[in-house]
Amino acid sequence: MEKKKPAEQAEAMQPETEVTAAEETVSQAEPETAEPADSALTELQAKLDALNDKHLRMAAEYDNFRKRSQREREAAHAEAVAYAVKALLPTYDNLERALKAETADAEYKKGVEMTMTQLVDSLKSIGVEKIAAEPGTAFDPNLHNAVMHVENEELGENVIADVFQQGFQIGDKVIRHAMVQVAN
């Protein structure tokens, strides 16, 4: 191997020193550029979180709006059905009276019974039900309207003795309370 002179050795060492100095410059520049990059990343992450939160809130608000609209449509439908049924209830009452009336014409009675059956089936098809109000059942002020009171030892306390007018409901909504006579 050949020995290098001190000047050659210095020259050979100089490029390494320059590289080292360049590395130092780069390593010094990295923290300066790393800090702005970190702050930019943090800022972008904060914007992303804010937009994500805004999106989630908007989605929840839309879901609440959709559910509220559905409830309002169902309530409007129930109100419309109740309004239409109230208009038909006098017809039901008249058919009920016609069925209780004595008649010698069997065909007439059969026709009234068929009409009443058809009306009741039509009411059931739109969700309207009769309120249970037979004599002997318990009186419920939420469903029944007590118009008379009678003392009867055969019947218990707060029991329906007689029904004057049938009541109707759609779901939990009462369209017309049953008009009843209450015992004891």
C-alpha positions as CSV (number, residue, x, y, z in Angstrom):
1,M,0.0,0.0,0.0
2,E,1.0,3.4,-0.7
3,K,1.3,6.0,1.9
4,K,-0.4,9.3,1.3
5,K,1.0,12.6,2.0
6,P,-0.5,14.7,4.7
7,A,-1.9,17.2,2.1
8,E,-3.6,14.4,0.2
9,Q,-4.9,13.0,3.5
10,A,-6.4,16.5,4.2
11,E,-8.0,16.6,0.8
12,A,-9.4,13.1,1.3
13,M,-10.7,14.1,4.6
14,Q,-12.2,17.4,3.4
15,P,-15.0,15.8,1.3
16,E,-16.0,13.8,4.3
17,T,-16.1,17.0,6.3
18,E,-18.3,18.7,3.7
19,V,-20.6,15.7,3.8
20,T,-20.7,15.9,7.5
21,A,-21.3,19.6,7.4
22,A,-24.1,19.0,4.8
23,E,-25.6,16.3,7.0
24,E,-25.5,18.7,10.0
25,T,-27.2,21.4,7.9
26,V,-29.9,18.9,6.9
27,S,-30.3,17.6,10.4
28,Q,-30.6,21.2,11.6
29,A,-33.1,22.0,8.9
30,E,-35.2,18.9,9.7
31,P,-36.4,20.1,13.1
32,E,-37.3,23.4,11.6
33,T,-39.3,21.8,8.8
34,A,-40.6,19.1,11.1
35,E,-42.2,21.6,13.4
36,P,-44.2,23.3,10.7
37,A,-45.1,19.9,9.2
38,D,-46.3,18.7,12.7
39,S,-48.3,21.9,13.2
40,A,-49.8,21.6,9.7
41,L,-50.6,17.9,10.3
42,T,-52.2,18.9,13.7
43,E,-54.2,21.7,12.0
44,L,-55.4,19.3,9.2
45,Q,-56.4,16.7,11.8
46,A,-58.4,19.3,13.7
47,K,-60.1,20.3,10.5
48,L,-60.9,16.7,9.7
49,D,-62.3,16.1,13.2
50,A,-64.4,19.2,13.0
51,L,-65.8,18.2,9.6
52,N,-66.4,14.7,10.7
53,D,-68.2,16.0,13.8
54,K,-70.3,18.3,11.6
55,H,-71.1,15.4,9.3
56,L,-72.2,13.1,12.2
57,R,-74.4,15.9,13.6
58,M,-76.0,16.5,10.2
59,A,-76.6,12.8,9.8
60,A,-78.2,12.6,13.2
61,E,-80.3,15.7,12.5
62,Y,-81.5,14.2,9.3
63,D,-82.4,10.9,11.0
64,N,-84.4,12.7,13.7
65,F,-86.2,14.7,11.0
66,R,-87.0,11.5,9.1
67,K,-88.4,9.9,12.3
68,R,-90.4,13.0,13.2
69,S,-91.8,13.2,9.7
70,Q,-92.9,9.6,9.9
71,R,-94.6,10.1,13.2
72,E,-96.4,13.2,11.9
73,R,-97.6,11.3,8.8
74,E,-98.9,8.5,11.0
75,A,-100.7,10.9,13.3
76,A,-102.2,12.8,10.4
77,H,-103.4,9.5,8.9
78,A,-105.0,8.4,12.2
79,E,-106.7,11.9,12.5
80,A,-108.0,11.6,9.0
81,V,-109.4,8.1,9.6
82,A,-110.9,9.2,12.9
83,Y,-112.6,12.1,11.2
84,A,-114.0,9.9,8.5
85,V,-115.2,7.3,11.0
86,K,-117.0,9.9,13.1
87,A,-119.0,10.8,10.0
88,L,-120.0,7.1,9.6
89,L,-120.9,6.4,13.2
90,P,-124.5,7.7,13.0
91,T,-125.0,5.2,10.1
92,Y,-123.7,2.5,12.4
93,D,-126.0,3.6,15.2
94,N,-129.0,3.5,12.8
95,L,-128.2,0.1,11.5
96,E,-127.9,-1.2,15.1
97,R,-131.3,0.2,15.9
98,A,-132.7,-1.3,12.8
99,L,-131.4,-4.7,13.9
100,K,-133.0,-4.4,17.3
101,A,-136.4,-3.5,15.8
102,E,-138.9,-6.2,15.3
103,T,-139.8,-6.9,11.7
104,A,-141.9,-9.6,9.9
105,D,-139.9,-9.3,6.7
106,A,-137.0,-11.8,7.0
107,E,-135.4,-10.5,3.8
108,Y,-135.3,-6.9,5.1
109,K,-133.7,-8.1,8.3
110,K,-131.1,-10.2,6.4
111,G,-130.3,-7.1,4.2
112,V,-129.7,-4.9,7.3
113,E,-127.6,-7.6,8.9
114,M,-125.5,-7.9,5.7
115,T,-125.1,-4.1,5.6
116,M,-124.0,-4.0,9.2
117,T,-121.5,-6.8,8.7
118,Q,-120.0,-5.0,5.7
119,L,-119.7,-1.8,7.6
120,V,-118.0,-3.5,10.6
121,D,-115.6,-5.3,8.3
122,S,-114.8,-2.1,6.5
123,L,-114.1,-0.4,9.8
124,K,-111.8,-3.3,10.9
125,S,-109.9,-3.1,7.6
126,I,-108.9,0.5,8.4
127,G,-107.9,-0.4,11.9
128,V,-111.0,0.8,13.8
129,E,-112.1,-1.5,16.6
130,K,-115.1,-1.6,18.9
131,I,-114.5,-0.7,22.5
132,A,-115.3,-3.7,24.8
133,A,-118.4,-2.5,26.6
134,E,-120.6,-5.5,27.3
135,P,-122.7,-5.7,30.4
136,G,-120.7,-7.3,33.2
137,T,-117.3,-5.9,32.1
138,A,-115.3,-3.5,34.2
139,F,-115.9,0.2,33.7
140,D,-112.9,2.2,32.4
141,P,-113.3,6.0,32.4
142,N,-110.7,6.2,29.6
143,L,-112.9,4.1,27.3
144,H,-116.4,4.5,28.6
145,N,-118.7,7.4,29.3
146,A,-121.0,6.7,32.3
147,V,-124.3,8.5,31.7
148,M,-126.4,6.6,34.3
149,H,-125.8,4.9,37.6
150,V,-127.8,2.0,39.0
151,E,-127.8,0.0,42.2
152,N,-127.7,-3.7,41.4
153,E,-126.5,-6.3,43.9
154,E,-126.0,-9.0,41.2
155,L,-123.3,-6.9,39.5
156,G,-120.0,-5.9,41.2
157,E,-118.5,-2.5,41.9
158,N,-117.9,-0.3,38.9
159,V,-119.3,-2.8,36.4
160,I,-121.1,-1.9,33.2
161,A,-124.8,-2.7,33.5
162,D,-126.0,-1.6,30.1
163,V,-124.6,-0.1,26.9
164,F,-126.5,2.7,25.2
165,Q,-124.1,3.5,22.4
166,Q,-121.1,1.6,21.1
167,G,-117.7,3.2,21.3
168,F,-114.8,2.9,18.8
169,Q,-111.1,3.4,18.8
170,I,-108.2,3.3,16.4
171,G,-105.1,2.0,18.1
172,D,-104.9,3.7,21.4
173,K,-106.9,6.8,20.2
174,V,-110.6,6.8,21.2
175,I,-112.8,8.0,18.4
176,R,-116.0,7.8,20.5
177,H,-116.4,6.7,24.1
178,A,-118.9,4.0,24.8
179,M,-122.0,5.4,26.5
180,V,-122.8,3.1,29.4
181,Q,-124.8,2.6,32.6
182,V,-122.6,1.7,35.6
183,A,-123.7,-0.4,38.5
184,N,-122.9,0.3,42.2
